[in-house]
């Protein structure tokens, strides 16, 4: 069996969107994908947002081992070789990125930040679940791509196509 496709999800604080993306892709990806997440400014306590964890738990997705990490962890010589880096927030998309070893494919999948939603606890949790479901939809498309042999250009093209197709679907819902 070949190596899994290694995907890094980046966000500002690596507390909600990127954490959920990591957990969802690891849940859906089987042996084909291995997901990681990091932030440009990881949370000092390294804890994911509690409502991100609650949303994942409600969907039956394992959260063991999830922690907020700085992206520098993935630019070290002994870091996993990454095939694809996906930013899931506009802040991380606009930040200057480190030079990633191997020059992985890149894409941007923007999602609203559920941590900024105000209201009751139920309304805030609903925002996290909406983000989780949107991520889940896009991950299902990614893991179902026919990729018996993926090169960087194909992976980047497909990841960017999924971003464009999901944005059109988001506008209609």
Residue pairs with C-beta under 8 A, 6 or more apart in sequence:
1 31
4 29
4 31
4 32
4 33
4 34
5 29
5 32
5 33
5 34
5 83
5 84
5 147
5 150
5 155
6 33
6 34
6 35
6 36
6 80
6 81
6 82
6 83
6 84
7 25
7 33
7 34
7 35
7 36
7 82
7 83
7 84
7 85
7 86
8 35
8 36
8 37
8 38
8 71
8 74
8 82
8 84
8 85
8 86
8 104
9 17
9 18
9 21
9 22
9 25
9 35
9 36
9 37
9 38
9 86
9 87
9 88
10 18
10 37
10 38
10 39
10 40
10 71
10 85
10 86
10 87
10 88
10 89
10 92
10 97
11 17
11 18
11 37
11 39
11 40
11 87
11 88
11 89
11 91
11 92
12 39
12 40
12 41
12 89
12 91
12 92
13 39
13 40
13 41
13 42
13 43
13 68
14 37
14 38
14 39
14 42
14 43
14 48
14 68
14 69
14 70
15 39
15 43
15 47
15 48
15 49
15 52
15 68
15 115
16 48
16 49
16 51
16 52
16 113
16 114
16 115
16 128
16 131
17 52
17 88
17 89
17 111
17 113
17 114
17 131
17 135
18 37
18 38
18 39
18 88
18 89
18 92
19 37
19 48
19 49
19 52
19 66
19 68
20 52
20 55
20 56
20 128
20 131
20 132
20 135
21 35
21 37
21 86
21 88
21 135
21 139
22 35
22 36
22 37
22 66
23 35
23 56
23 61
23 62
23 63
23 66
24 35
24 56
24 61
24 132
24 135
24 136
24 139
25 33
25 35
25 139
25 142
25 143
26 33
26 34
26 35
26 62
27 61
27 62
28 136
28 139
28 140
28 143
29 35
29 139
29 143
30 143
32 143
32 147
33 142
33 143
34 80
36 74
36 80
36 82
37 66
37 69
38 69
38 70
38 71
38 73
38 74
39 68
39 69
39 70
39 71
39 92
40 70
40 71
40 91
40 92
40 95
41 70
42 68
42 69
42 70
43 68
45 68
46 67
46 68
46 69
47 67
47 68
48 63
48 66
48 67
48 68
49 115
49 128
51 114
51 115
51 124
51 125
51 128
52 114
52 128
52 132
53 63
53 66
54 125
54 128
55 125
55 128
55 129
55 131
55 132
56 62
56 63
56 132
57 63
58 129
59 132
59 136
71 97
71 98
72 98
73 79
74 80
74 82
74 100
75 98
75 99
75 100
75 101
77 101
79 101
81 101
81 102
82 100
82 101
82 102
82 104
83 104
83 105
83 150
83 152
83 155
84 104
84 105
84 106
84 107
84 155
84 156
84 159
85 97
85 100
85 104
85 105
85 106
85 107
86 106
86 107
86 108
86 109
86 159
87 93
87 106
87 107
87 108
87 109
87 110
88 108
88 109
88 110
88 111
88 135
89 110
89 111
89 113
90 110
93 108
93 110
103 152
104 152
105 152
105 153
105 155
105 156
105 159
106 156
106 159
107 156
107 159
107 160
107 162
107 163
108 160
108 163
109 138
109 159
109 162
109 163
109 166
110 163
110 167
111 131
111 134
111 135
112 127
112 131
114 124
114 127
114 128
114 130
114 131
117 123
117 124
117 127
118 124
134 166
134 170
137 166
137 169
138 162
138 163
138 166
141 162
141 165
141 166
142 158
142 159
142 162
145 158
147 154
147 155
147 158
